[in-house]
Amino acid sequence: QVQLVESGGGLVQAGDSLRLSCAASGRTFSTYSMAWFRQAPGKGREFVAGITWSGAMTDYADSVKGRFTISRDNAKNTVYLQMNSLKPEDTAVYYCALATRGWVHFNDYEYPYWGQGTQVTVSS
């Protein structure tokens, strides 16, 4: 089993910043990609950002490009999501996910491991 634990969510005002962290523990893999998804009430789970095993390539949803930055520290088995210039429409539960291949995946069904989610609420 792999456990993913997110932290760093909270209630902020529009324009503020948050940094989310996701630490993996338990079973480890030779290479793996990680990503962040989010889900707002009444909506499906949306891809936000992903990062390859090496960290050399990243992908972002159009809605967060230029504002969010994903990074990883393989020595700590941790992925981060730096969120700047937050908007009310960023309000959602944010989940980190892990896939057992090194490249970025864009669909939620391609990730076998998920964290419990952390709430991000942005007020206007």
DSSP file with accessible surface (Angstrom, degrees, kcal/mol):
  #  RESIDUE AA STRUCTURE BP1 BP2  ACC     N-H-->O    O-->H-N    N-H-->O    O-->H-N    TCO  KAPPA ALPHA  PHI   PSI    X-CA   Y-CA   Z-CA
    1    1 A Q              0   0  170      0, 0.0    26,-2.7     0, 0.0     2,-0.4   0.000 360.0 360.0 360.0 145.6    0.0    0.0    0.0
    2    2 A V  E     -A   26   0A  13     24,-0.2     2,-0.5   112,-0.0    24,-0.2  -0.969 360.0-156.0-116.1 132.5    1.0    3.6   -0.7
    3    3 A Q  E     -A   25   0A  86     22,-2.3    22,-2.2    -2,-0.4     2,-0.5  -0.931   5.8-168.3-110.7 132.9   -0.2    6.4    1.5
    4    4 A L  E     -A   24   0A   9    110,-0.5   112,-0.6    -2,-0.5     2,-0.5  -0.985   3.9-171.1-119.6 127.9   -0.5   10.0    0.2
    5    5 A V  E     -A   23   0A  82     18,-1.9    18,-2.1    -2,-0.5     2,-0.2  -0.967   5.3-159.3-125.8 116.8   -1.1   12.8    2.7
    6    6 A E  E     +A   22   0A   7     -2,-0.5     2,-0.3    16,-0.2    16,-0.2  -0.612  15.7 168.7 -89.8 153.8   -1.8   16.3    1.6
    7    7 A S  E     +A   21   0A  64     14,-2.1    14,-2.5    -2,-0.2   111,-0.1  -0.971  41.4  66.8-153.7 163.6   -1.4   19.4    3.7
    8    8 A G        +     0   0   38     -2,-0.3    11,-0.3     1,-0.3    14,-0.0   0.331  61.2 132.5 107.5  -6.0   -1.4   23.1    3.4
    9    9 A G        +     0   0   28     12,-0.1    -1,-0.3     9,-0.1     2,-0.3  -0.193  23.4 126.8 -71.1 168.9   -5.0   23.9    2.5
   10   10 A G  E     -d  120   0B  29    109,-0.7   111,-2.6   108,-0.1     2,-0.5  -0.989  58.0 -58.8 169.8-170.6   -7.0   26.6    4.1
   11   11 A L  E     +d  121   0B 129     -2,-0.3     2,-0.3   109,-0.2   111,-0.2  -0.909  56.6 159.7-105.0 122.5   -9.1   29.7    3.8
   12   12 A V  E     -d  122   0B  20    109,-2.7   111,-2.8    -2,-0.5     2,-0.2  -0.868  36.9-106.6-136.2 168.4   -7.5   32.7    2.0
   13   13 A Q  E >   -d  123   0B 127     -2,-0.3     3,-2.3   109,-0.2    73,-0.2  -0.617  51.2 -80.5 -93.2 156.7   -8.5   35.9    0.3
   14   14 A A  T 3  S+     0   0   47    109,-2.2    73,-0.2     1,-0.3    -1,-0.1  -0.298 119.7  29.0 -54.3 135.6   -8.4   36.4   -3.5
   15   15 A G  T 3  S+     0   0   50     71,-2.9    70,-0.6     1,-0.3    -1,-0.3   0.203  96.1 118.0  94.5 -14.3   -4.8   37.3   -4.5
   16   16 A D    <   -     0   0   67     -3,-2.3    70,-2.2    70,-0.2    -1,-0.3  -0.177  56.9-125.8 -77.4 175.8   -3.2   35.3   -1.6
   17   17 A S        -     0   0   61     67,-0.2     2,-0.3    68,-0.2    67,-0.2  -0.905  20.5-176.3-125.0 151.6   -0.9   32.3   -1.9
   18   18 A L  E     - B   0  83A  28     65,-2.3    65,-3.4    -2,-0.3     2,-0.5  -0.983  14.6-148.6-140.5 151.6   -0.9   28.8   -0.6
   19   19 A R  E     - B   0  82A 129     -2,-0.3     2,-0.3   -11,-0.3    63,-0.2  -0.971  14.6-160.3-123.7 115.9    1.6   26.0   -0.8
   20   20 A L  E     - B   0  81A   0     61,-2.7    61,-2.3    -2,-0.5     2,-0.3  -0.707   5.1-163.3 -92.8 144.9    0.3   22.4   -0.8
   21   21 A S  E     -AB   7  80A  29    -14,-2.5   -14,-2.1    -2,-0.3     2,-0.4  -0.947   7.7-168.9-125.5 148.7    2.4   19.4    0.1
   22   22 A a  E     -AB   6  79A   0     57,-2.0    57,-2.2    -2,-0.3     2,-0.5  -0.938   7.2-165.5-139.6 115.1    1.8   15.8   -0.5
   23   23 A A  E     -AB   5  78A  44    -18,-2.1   -18,-1.9    -2,-0.4     2,-0.4  -0.870   7.3-150.5-105.4 131.1    4.1   13.2    1.1
   24   24 A A  E     +A    4   0A  15     53,-3.0     2,-0.3    -2,-0.5   -20,-0.2  -0.802  22.6 166.6 -99.1 140.4    4.1    9.5    0.0
   25   25 A S  E     +A    3   0A  61    -22,-2.2   -22,-2.3    -2,-0.4     2,-0.4  -0.899  38.2  37.5-144.6 173.3    4.9    6.7    2.4
   26   26 A G  E    S+A    2   0A  50     -2,-0.3   -24,-0.2   -24,-0.2    -2,-0.0  -0.689 105.2  27.0  85.4-136.6    4.7    3.0    2.6
   27   27 A R  S    S-     0   0  150    -26,-2.7     2,-0.3    -2,-0.4   -24,-0.1  -0.326  74.8-157.8 -61.4 137.8    5.5    1.0   -0.6
   28   28 A T        -     0   0   92    -26,-0.1     2,-0.3    -4,-0.0     3,-0.1  -0.785   2.3-146.0-115.8 163.4    7.8    2.8   -3.0
   29   29 A F        -     0   0   38     -2,-0.3     3,-0.1     1,-0.1    71,-0.0  -0.883  24.1-118.8-127.5 158.2    8.4    2.4   -6.7
   30   30 A S  S    S+     0   0  112     -2,-0.3     2,-0.3     1,-0.2    -1,-0.1   0.928  99.2   1.5 -62.2 -48.5   11.4    2.8   -8.9
   31   31 A T  S    S+     0   0   61     69,-0.2     2,-0.3    -3,-0.1    -1,-0.2  -0.993  72.9 164.3-139.1 146.8    9.8    5.6  -10.9
   32   32 A Y        -     0   0    6     -2,-0.3     2,-0.3    70,-0.2    70,-0.2  -0.979  25.6-137.0-159.7 148.8    6.5    7.4  -10.6
   33   33 A S  E     -E   99   0B   0     66,-1.6    66,-2.4    68,-1.1     2,-0.3  -0.739  20.2-156.4-102.1 158.2    4.8   10.5  -11.8
   34   34 A M  E     +EF  98  51B   0     17,-1.8    17,-2.6    -2,-0.3     2,-0.3  -0.952  12.1 176.6-135.8 155.8    2.7   12.7   -9.5
   35   35 A A  E     -EF  97  50B   0     62,-2.0    62,-2.3    -2,-0.3     2,-0.4  -0.958  24.6-125.9-151.4 164.2   -0.1   15.1  -10.1
   36   36 A W  E     +EF  96  49B   0     13,-3.2    12,-2.7    -2,-0.3    13,-1.7  -0.975  25.4 179.1-116.6 133.2   -2.7   17.4   -8.5
   37   37 A F  E     -EF  95  47B   2     58,-2.9    58,-3.0    -2,-0.4     2,-0.3  -0.851   8.6-158.0-120.8 162.6   -6.4   17.2   -9.2
   38   38 A R  E     -EF  94  46B  14      8,-2.2     8,-3.4    -2,-0.3     2,-0.4  -0.988   4.8-161.9-141.8 154.8   -9.2   19.3   -7.8
   39   39 A Q  E     -E   93   0B  62     54,-2.0    54,-2.3    -2,-0.3     6,-0.1  -0.966   3.6-164.0-141.1 119.8  -12.9   18.9   -7.4
   40   40 A A    >   -     0   0   25      4,-0.5     3,-2.3    -2,-0.4    52,-0.1  -0.658  46.5 -76.3 -94.6 156.7  -15.5   21.6   -6.7
   41   41 A P  T 3  S+     0   0  124      0, 0.0    -1,-0.1     0, 0.0     3,-0.1  -0.263 118.9  10.2 -54.7 131.6  -19.0   20.8   -5.5
   42   42 A G  T 3  S+     0   0   92      1,-0.3     2,-0.3    -3,-0.1    -3,-0.0   0.504 113.2  97.1  79.0   4.0  -21.2   19.5   -8.3
   43   43 A K  S <  S-     0   0  149     -3,-2.3    -1,-0.3     1,-0.1     3,-0.1  -0.831  73.6-106.5-123.5 162.2  -18.2   19.1  -10.7
   44   44 A G        -     0   0   56     -2,-0.3    -4,-0.5     1,-0.1     2,-0.4  -0.229  50.7 -78.0 -77.9 171.4  -16.0   16.3  -11.8
   45   45 A R        -     0   0   78     -6,-0.1     2,-0.4    -8,-0.1    -6,-0.2  -0.601  52.4-154.2 -75.3 128.1  -12.4   15.8  -10.8
   46   46 A E  E     -F   38   0B  81     -8,-3.4    -8,-2.2    -2,-0.4     2,-0.2  -0.868  15.2-120.3-112.7 132.2  -10.2   18.2  -12.8
   47   47 A F  E     +F   37   0B  28     -2,-0.4   -10,-0.2    59,-0.2     3,-0.1  -0.494  34.7 169.5 -65.5 132.7   -6.5   17.9  -13.7
   48   48 A V  E     -     0   0B   0    -12,-2.7    13,-2.5     1,-0.4     2,-0.3   0.777  57.4 -19.2-111.1 -53.8   -4.5   20.8  -12.3
   49   49 A A  E     -FG  36  60B   0    -13,-1.7   -13,-3.2    11,-0.2    -1,-0.4  -0.985  53.1-167.7-159.5 148.7   -0.8   20.0  -12.7
   50   50 A G  E     -FG  35  59B   0      9,-2.2     9,-2.1    -2,-0.3     2,-0.4  -0.965   3.4-161.0-140.5 157.9    1.5   17.0  -13.2
   51   51 A I  E     -FG  34  58B   5    -17,-2.6   -17,-1.8    -2,-0.3     7,-0.2  -1.000  18.5-124.2-143.0 138.9    5.2   16.3  -13.0
   52   52 A T        -     0   0   19      5,-2.0     3,-0.4    -2,-0.4    51,-0.2  -0.220  36.5 -99.6 -74.5 169.6    7.4   13.6  -14.5
   53   53 A W  S    S+     0   0   80     49,-2.3    21,-0.1     1,-0.2    50,-0.1   0.912 125.2  43.7 -55.5 -45.3    9.7   11.4  -12.4
   54   54 A S  S    S-     0   0   86     48,-0.2    -1,-0.2     1,-0.1    18,-0.1   0.699 104.0-130.0 -74.6 -20.4   12.7   13.5  -13.3
   55   55 A G  S    S+     0   0   30     -3,-0.4    -2,-0.1     2,-0.2    -1,-0.1   0.451  75.8 119.3  81.8   1.2   10.9   16.7  -12.8
   56   56 A A  S    S+     0   0   82      1,-0.1     2,-0.4    -5,-0.0    -3,-0.0   0.759  71.6  40.6 -71.6 -26.9   12.1   17.9  -16.2
   57   57 A M        +     0   0  124      2,-0.0    -5,-2.0     0, 0.0     2,-0.3  -0.976  64.0 179.6-128.0 140.4    8.6   18.3  -17.6
   58   58 A T  E     -G   51   0B  53     -2,-0.4     2,-0.4    -7,-0.2    -7,-0.2  -0.933   9.9-156.7-132.9 156.2    5.5   19.7  -16.1
   59   59 A D  E     -G   50   0B  57     -9,-2.1    -9,-2.2    -2,-0.3     2,-0.3  -0.992   9.8-171.1-135.4 144.6    1.9   20.2  -17.3
   60   60 A Y  E     -G   49   0B  50     -2,-0.4   -11,-0.2   -11,-0.2     2,-0.1  -0.966  28.9-108.9-135.1 148.5   -0.8   22.6  -16.2
   61   61 A A    >>  -     0   0   16    -13,-2.5     3,-1.8    -2,-0.3     4,-1.0  -0.468  36.9-117.1 -66.9 147.2   -4.4   23.2  -16.8
   62   62 A D  T 34 S+     0   0  133      1,-0.3     3,-0.4     2,-0.2    -1,-0.1   0.845 112.2  63.6 -56.5 -33.0   -5.0   26.4  -18.8
   63   63 A S  T 34 S+     0   0   56      1,-0.2    -1,-0.3     3,-0.0   -15,-0.1   0.672 112.2  33.1 -68.7 -16.6   -6.9   27.8  -15.9
   64   64 A V  T X> S+     0   0    0     -3,-1.8     3,-2.2   -16,-0.2     4,-2.2   0.459  82.4 127.9-119.5  -3.2   -3.8   27.8  -13.6
   65   65 A K  T 3< S+     0   0  119     -4,-1.0     4,-0.1    -3,-0.4    -3,-0.0  -0.288  80.0  17.2 -58.9 135.2   -0.9   28.4  -16.0
   66   66 A G  T 34 S+     0   0   88      2,-0.4    -1,-0.3     1,-0.1     3,-0.1   0.265 125.7  58.6  86.5 -12.2    1.3   31.3  -14.8
   67   67 A R  T <4 S+     0   0   27     -3,-2.2    17,-2.0     1,-0.2     2,-0.3   0.698  97.4  53.5-115.5 -35.8   -0.1   31.1  -11.3
   68   68 A F  E  <  -C   83   0A   5     -4,-2.2    -2,-0.4    15,-0.2     2,-0.4  -0.812  58.5-167.0-107.4 147.6    0.6   27.6  -10.0
   69   69 A T  E     -C   82   0A  74     13,-2.3    13,-3.0    -2,-0.3     2,-0.4  -0.991   5.2-158.0-134.9 125.8    3.9   25.7   -9.9
   70   70 A I  E     +C   81   0A   5     -2,-0.4     2,-0.3    11,-0.2    11,-0.2  -0.818  21.1 161.8-101.1 141.5    4.3   22.0   -9.3
   71   71 A S  E     -C   80   0A  48      9,-1.7     9,-2.9    -2,-0.4     2,-0.3  -0.950  18.4-151.3-148.8 167.1    7.6   20.6   -8.0
   72   72 A R  E     -C   79   0A  34     -2,-0.3     2,-0.5     7,-0.2     7,-0.2  -0.990  13.6-154.6-145.5 154.6    8.9   17.5   -6.4
   73   73 A D  E >>> -C   78   0A  53      5,-2.8     5,-1.9    -2,-0.3     3,-1.0  -0.907  11.3-171.2-127.0  98.7   11.6   16.3   -4.0
   74   74 A N  G >45S+     0   0   49     -2,-0.5     3,-0.6     1,-0.3    -1,-0.1   0.815  83.8  62.0 -65.2 -31.1   12.2   12.6   -4.8
   75   75 A A  G 345S+     0   0   96      1,-0.2    -1,-0.3    -3,-0.1    -2,-0.0   0.815 114.8  34.8 -62.9 -28.7   14.5   12.2   -1.7
   76   76 A K  G <45S-     0   0  134     -3,-1.0    -1,-0.2     2,-0.2   -52,-0.2   0.375 105.3-127.8-103.3   0.1   11.5   13.1    0.4
   77   77 A N  T <<5 +     0   0   44     -3,-0.6   -53,-3.0    -4,-0.5     2,-0.4   0.895  65.9 134.8  51.8  45.9    8.9   11.4   -1.8
   78   78 A T  E   < -BC  23  73A  16     -5,-1.9    -5,-2.8   -55,-0.2     2,-0.4  -0.963  43.0-162.8-131.9 139.8    7.0   14.7   -1.7
   79   79 A V  E     -BC  22  72A   0    -57,-2.2   -57,-2.0    -2,-0.4     2,-0.3  -0.933  13.5-158.4-118.2 146.7    5.3   16.8   -4.4
   80   80 A Y  E     -BC  21  71A  31     -9,-2.9    -9,-1.7    -2,-0.4     2,-0.4  -0.881  12.0-159.2-123.5 154.0    4.4   20.5   -3.9
   81   81 A L  E     -BC  20  70A   0    -61,-2.3   -61,-2.7    -2,-0.3     2,-0.6  -0.912   9.1-161.5-133.6 106.4    1.9   22.8   -5.5
   82   82 A Q  E     -BC  19  69A  60    -13,-3.0   -13,-2.3    -2,-0.4     2,-0.6  -0.804  11.1-166.3 -86.4 120.5    2.7   26.5   -5.1
   83   83 A M  E     +BC  18  68A   0    -65,-3.4   -65,-2.3    -2,-0.6     2,-0.3  -0.940  10.1 175.8-116.0 115.1   -0.5   28.5   -5.7
   84   84 A N        +     0   0   59    -17,-2.0   -67,-0.2    -2,-0.6   -68,-0.1  -0.769  60.0  20.5-113.8 161.7   -0.2   32.2   -6.3
   85   85 A S  S    S-     0   0   71    -70,-0.6    -1,-0.2    -2,-0.3   -68,-0.2   0.907  84.5-157.6  49.6  49.6   -2.8   34.9   -7.2
   86   86 A L        -     0   0    2    -70,-2.2   -71,-2.9    -3,-0.2   -70,-0.2  -0.246   7.9-158.7 -63.8 144.4   -5.6   32.7   -6.0
   87   87 A K    >   -     0   0   84    -73,-0.2     3,-2.4    -3,-0.1     4,-0.2  -0.849  31.3-110.4-119.9 156.1   -9.1   33.3   -7.3
   88   88 A P  G >  S+     0   0   52      0, 0.0     3,-1.9     0, 0.0    34,-0.4   0.851 117.1  63.4 -54.8 -33.5  -12.5   32.3   -5.9
   89   89 A E  G 3  S+     0   0  129      1,-0.3   -49,-0.0   -49,-0.0    -3,-0.0   0.569  88.8  69.7 -70.9  -7.1  -12.9   29.8   -8.8
   90   90 A D  G <  S+     0   0    1     -3,-2.4    -1,-0.3    32,-0.1     2,-0.2   0.530  70.7 121.2 -81.1  -7.6   -9.9   27.9   -7.4
   91   91 A T    <   +     0   0   40     -3,-1.9     2,-0.3    -4,-0.2    30,-0.2  -0.402  40.3 105.1 -61.0 123.8  -12.0   26.9   -4.5
   92   92 A A  E    S- H   0 120B   3     28,-2.0    28,-2.6    -2,-0.2     2,-0.6  -0.964  76.5 -78.9-178.3 170.9  -12.1   23.1   -4.4
   93   93 A V  E     -EH  39 119B  34    -54,-2.3   -54,-2.0    -2,-0.3     2,-0.5  -0.854  48.5-146.9 -87.3 126.4  -10.8   20.0   -2.6
   94   94 A Y  E     -EH  38 118B   0     24,-3.0    24,-2.1    -2,-0.6     2,-0.4  -0.840  15.6-171.0-101.9 130.6   -7.3   19.4   -3.9
   95   95 A Y  E     -E   37   0B  41    -58,-3.0   -58,-2.9    -2,-0.5     2,-0.3  -0.935  13.3-146.3-119.3 139.7   -6.0   15.8   -4.3
   96   96 A a  E     -E   36   0B   0     -2,-0.4    19,-2.2   -60,-0.2     2,-0.3  -0.776  20.7-168.4 -98.4 153.2   -2.6   14.5   -5.0
   97   97 A A  E     -EI  35 114B   0    -62,-2.3   -62,-2.0    -2,-0.3     2,-0.4  -0.980  11.3-150.4-142.2 152.6   -2.2   11.4   -7.0
   98   98 A L  E     -EI  34 113B   4     15,-2.2    15,-1.5    -2,-0.3     2,-0.4  -0.985   6.4-168.1-129.6 133.2    0.6    8.9   -7.9
   99   99 A A  E     -E   33   0B   2    -66,-2.4   -66,-1.6    -2,-0.4    12,-0.1  -0.938  26.8-128.7-118.6 146.1    1.0    6.8  -11.0
  100  100 A T  S    S+     0   0   62     -2,-0.4     2,-0.3   -68,-0.2   -69,-0.2   0.120  86.4  76.3 -88.0  24.8    3.6    4.0  -11.3
  101  101 A R  S    S-     0   0  143      2,-0.2   -68,-1.1   -68,-0.1    -2,-0.2  -0.959  83.0-124.7-127.6 153.3    5.0    5.2  -14.6
  102  102 A G  S    S+     0   0   17     -2,-0.3   -49,-2.3   -70,-0.2   -48,-0.2   0.649  81.1  80.2 -77.4 -17.5    7.4    8.2  -14.9
  103  103 A W  S    S-     0   0  151    -51,-0.2    -2,-0.2   -70,-0.1   -70,-0.2  -0.472  88.8 -91.2 -90.9 163.7    5.5   10.3  -17.4
  104  104 A V        -     0   0   13     -2,-0.2     2,-0.3   -54,-0.1    -1,-0.1  -0.477  35.5-160.3 -75.0 136.4    2.6   12.6  -16.7
  105  105 A H        -     0   0   12     -2,-0.2   -54,-0.1   -54,-0.1    -6,-0.0  -0.888   8.0-162.2-112.8 151.2   -1.0   11.3  -17.0
  106  106 A F        +     0   0   99     -2,-0.3     2,-0.4   -59,-0.1   -59,-0.2   0.493  63.7  77.6-114.7  -4.8   -4.0   13.6  -17.5
  107  107 A N  S >  S-     0   0   70      1,-0.1     3,-1.7   -61,-0.1     4,-0.2  -0.880  71.7-135.7-112.6 140.2   -6.9   11.4  -16.5
  108  108 A D  G >  S+     0   0   65     -2,-0.4     3,-1.8     1,-0.3    -1,-0.1   0.844 102.4  62.5 -63.3 -31.4   -7.9   10.5  -13.0
  109  109 A Y  G 3  S+     0   0  178      1,-0.3    -1,-0.3     3,-0.0    -3,-0.0   0.635  92.6  66.6 -70.5 -11.3   -8.5    6.8  -13.8
  110  110 A E  G <  S+     0   0   70     -3,-1.7    -1,-0.3     1,-0.1    -2,-0.2   0.486  87.5  78.8 -84.9  -3.6   -4.8    6.5  -14.7
  111  111 A Y    <   -     0   0    6     -3,-1.8   -12,-0.2    -4,-0.2    -1,-0.1  -0.919  54.8-175.1-110.0 115.0   -3.7    7.1  -11.1
  112  112 A P        +     0   0   76      0, 0.0     2,-0.4     0, 0.0   -13,-0.1   0.680  69.2  58.6 -81.2 -16.3   -4.1    4.2   -8.7
  113  113 A Y  E     +I   98   0B  48    -15,-1.5   -15,-2.2  -112,-0.0     2,-0.3  -0.956  62.4 174.2-123.8 135.1   -3.1    6.1   -5.6
  114  114 A W  E     -I   97   0B  67     -2,-0.4  -110,-0.5   -17,-0.2   -17,-0.2  -0.960  24.3-128.5-137.1 148.7   -4.7    9.1   -4.1
  115  115 A G        -     0   0   11    -19,-2.2  -110,-0.2    -2,-0.3     3,-0.1  -0.282  36.1-104.1 -83.2 178.8   -4.5   11.3   -1.0
  116  116 A Q        -     0   0  112   -112,-0.6  -111,-0.1     1,-0.1   -21,-0.1   0.624  62.3-114.7 -81.9 -14.0   -7.5   12.2    1.2
  117  117 A G        -     0   0   12    -21,-0.1     2,-0.4     1,-0.1   -22,-0.2   0.139  18.1-128.0  94.1 149.4   -7.7   15.7   -0.2
  118  118 A T  E     - H   0  94B  22    -24,-2.1   -24,-3.0  -111,-0.1     2,-0.4  -1.000  23.3-120.3-135.5 134.9   -7.3   19.1    1.4
  119  119 A Q  E     - H   0  93B  89     -2,-0.4  -109,-0.7   -26,-0.2     2,-0.5  -0.583  23.7-172.3 -80.4 130.4   -9.8   21.9    1.2
  120  120 A V  E     -dH  10  92B   0    -28,-2.6   -28,-2.0    -2,-0.4     2,-0.5  -0.988   5.7-177.9-119.2 121.5   -8.8   25.2   -0.4
  121  121 A T  E     -d   11   0B  49   -111,-2.6  -109,-2.7    -2,-0.5     2,-0.5  -0.985   6.1-168.9-123.7 125.4  -11.3   28.1   -0.1
  122  122 A V  E     -d   12   0B   6     -2,-0.5  -109,-0.2   -34,-0.4     2,-0.2  -0.957   9.2-155.4-117.8 117.2  -10.7   31.5   -1.7
  123  123 A S  E      d   13   0B  47   -111,-2.8  -109,-2.2    -2,-0.5    -2,-0.0  -0.594 360.0 360.0 -90.0 152.9  -13.0   34.3   -0.7
  124  124 A S              0   0  135     -2,-0.2    -1,-0.1  -111,-0.2   -37,-0.0  -0.350 360.0 360.0 -83.7 360.0  -13.6   37.3   -2.9
